[in-house]
Amino acid sequence: MVKRIVVNIKTDEVSKASHFYQDILELDVLMDHGWIKTFGNEEEAKVQISFAEQGGNNTEVPDLSIEVEDVDSIYTKMRLAGFEIPYELTNEDWGVRRFFVKDPFGKLINILSHQ
């Protein structure tokens, strides 16, 4: 049985992750060895991995999907911080409210809440 799936993003600027993932998304620093910094929380999480031809509504397939409690608040914080939003905040037919944002490393992140 799989217990955990960890996403690893290659970068030469690990410190850039803090504003996006810690300050805005409010993830905790679980590990920091200088050359690797891991963010997360202590809540039980579902183990999921998805494979897709498109990201829904003919959008690009995002690199990560992050479910949050208040997508509107996170959207506002991302906008104010100046992060690129290639797909605006939308209520989707399949029951999620979401937007896409580019993280500091150019990864396309799907931020969502279930409605």
N, C-alpha and C positions, 0 to 999 in steps of 0.2 A: 504494500500500500504506500502511495506517495504521501509524504507528510508535509512537504513544502516545495514550492517552486520559487526560485529567486531570479529576478531579472538583473542582468549585468550590462551596464552601458559603459563602453570604452570612452575615456576622456583623458586629456592631459591637464584638465582644470577641474579637479574634484571639488574644489571650494565653491564653484558656481552652482552646485546643486542645492546649497543651503537655502537660498532665498526662495526658490521655486517649491522645493519639496518640504522644507522645514517651516519656513516663515508663512507661506501662503497655504499650503496643504496641511500644515500642522502635524506632520509626521515627526516622530521622535528619532533621535540619533541612537541607533541600536549598537553600532560599532564604528569606530574611527581609528584607523591605523595610519592615517596620512595618505597612503596610496590607495586606500579603499574606504569609502564611507557608506554605511548602510542605514537607510531610513525605514521606519515601519512603526508598528504599534504592537501592543501585547494582546490585542483582541484575537480571538479565533477567526481565521479567515478560510474561506472556501478555496480549494485548490482547483484552478481552472486554466486551461490553455485553449485558445480558439484559433481556427484556421478559416480564412475568409477570402472570397474573390473580390469583395468590395466592402466598404465600411458602413453600408446602409444608406439609402437614398443616393446611391451612386457616388458616394464620397470615397476618398482614399482610405485604405485600410490603416487604422492607427497602430502605432507601435505598442502602446499601452492603453488600457482602459482603467480608470480609477473611479470607483463609486464613492460619492461623498454624501453627507447628510443634507447639505444646503448648497445645491449647484449654483443658485443665483448669487450667493455671497462669494463663492470662489470665482465665479465669472467676473464679478465686479473687482475683486482683488487682482486678478490677472490683467484686466484692462488697465487698472490704475498703475500697475507695475510695468506696463508697456510691452507685455508679451504678445506675440503675433497670434491672432485668433482667425485661422483660416475657415472655420465653420462656426457661424454664429449660434447663440443659444436658441435651441429649437425643441419643441414638444414633438416627439416622434410617435408614429402610429403604433409602435410596439410597446408603448408604456414607459418610455424614459424621457427625461428632459436632459439635454446634453449640449456640449460645445466641444470643439477641437481647439487645442492650443499647442504651440511649439514650445518645448522646454528649452533651457539654455544650450542644449546640445543638438538642437534641430530635430528632436524626436517628436512625432505627432502623438499627442496625448488626448484621449477621449475622456472628458470629465463628465460624469453623469449622476443623476439621482433617479430612482424609480418613482413613478407618480402614483 
